[in-house]
């Protein structure tokens, strides 16, 4: 696990209250966690603050948040912009 992945896992856990994310496989579908829309918004805001990125409306497409790997890769891409 790299530093970004560890931070993303902690943010998801803190935003959603779902402990399972700590041991969640990076390729597993995030929908398996059952994150509701309010928790998702909290997660997105926390990701923006932690990584100093801004998600545009079109960034919030489910493909960018499909798995932990997708989220980590997306954050890395946004951070380079």
CORVENPE-V671200 format. One record per backbone hydrogen bond with DSSP energy under -0.5 kcal/mol. NH is the residue of the N-H (numbers start at 1). CO is the residue of the C=O. If there is no record, write none. Layout:
nh co
NH CO
NH CO
This chain:
nh co
6 2
7 3
8 4
9 5
10 6
11 7
12 8
13 9
14 10
15 11
16 12
17 13
19 17
21 18
22 19
23 20
24 21
28 25
30 66
32 29
33 30
34 31
40 36
41 37
42 38
43 39
44 40
45 41
46 42
47 43
48 44
49 45
50 46
51 47
52 48
53 48
56 54
59 56
60 56
60 57
61 58
64 61
65 62
66 63
69 26
71 67
72 68
73 69
74 70
75 71
76 72
77 73
78 74
79 75
80 76
81 77
81 78
